[in-house]
Each structure stands twice: as structure tokens, then as C-alpha cells.
Amino acid sequence: MSTDITKVTFSVTEFCKAAGIGRSFFYEEVKTGRIKVLKAGRRTLIPTTELAAWLSRLTQVGEA
């Protein structure tokens, strides 16, 4: 029996590590709506697709 399951969500810690940001900044981004999260009971889950979406919403250096 194979348990080859593709990960579809990050934990807060995993998202922060993948994005290279701290937890405080992560929660600021959630509060402003720039990072979309899901709640499963007390757990906060972030779809893996949200990392690329959040990165694409960031302003590049030199842009206004």
C-alpha cells in the first residue's frame, strides 16, 4: 500500500520557512488579507498555492 500523498497545505511554521519570513510578519500579512488562510479547528493551514500567489502580489523593488 502506497502512501504517496502530495502536500496541499502548509502549517504556519512551514509557510514562514518556505517564504523566508517570520511569524510576526506572517500574521501581519494575514491580518491585512495579503495571505489567505484556512482554519481547521484551532489549526491554521495555508494552501501551498498561496505561497506563489502571495509572492506575485508583492511589489518588486523599483515599482511604485
N, C-alpha and C positions, 0 to 999 in steps of 0.2 A: 504494500500500500504506500503510495507516494503522498507526501505532504508538501509538495512544491506549490506554496501559496504566495502569490505576488502581494507585497505590502501595498495597501491602498491608503493608509493614513500614517501620519507621524504623531508621536507624543510631543508635548511642548519641548522637552529636552532634545529630542531627535530633530525637530524643526530648527531649533536655535543652533544646534551643532551644524546642521546642513547649510544653514543660511549664514553662519558666522556672526550671529548676533547674540546679545544677552537676553535673559528672561525679562528684565525691566523694559527694554526696548520692544521686545515681542508683545508684551501686554499693552504698551502704549499704541502699537500698531493695531492691535485687536480693538482697543477702545475707540480709535478713530475710524475703524471699519476698513482699514487697508489690508488686514489679514483676516480672512473669514475662517471661523472655527465651527466645529460641531461639538455638541455636548452629549455624552452617553453616561447618564447618571452624574457622578462627580467628575468623571474624566473629560478632559478637553482633548479633542482629536482634530487634526488638521489634514485634509486630503492632500496626498502627495502632489497633485496637480496645482495646489495653491502656492507651492514654492515658486514655480515658474511664473505663475500669474502675478504674484506679489513682486517678483524681480522685474517683470515687464512694466509694472506700474511705477517703479522708482524713477526719479528724474536722473538723467545722465549728467555728469559733470559738464558744465558749459551750456546746458539748456536752461531756459528760464521757466 
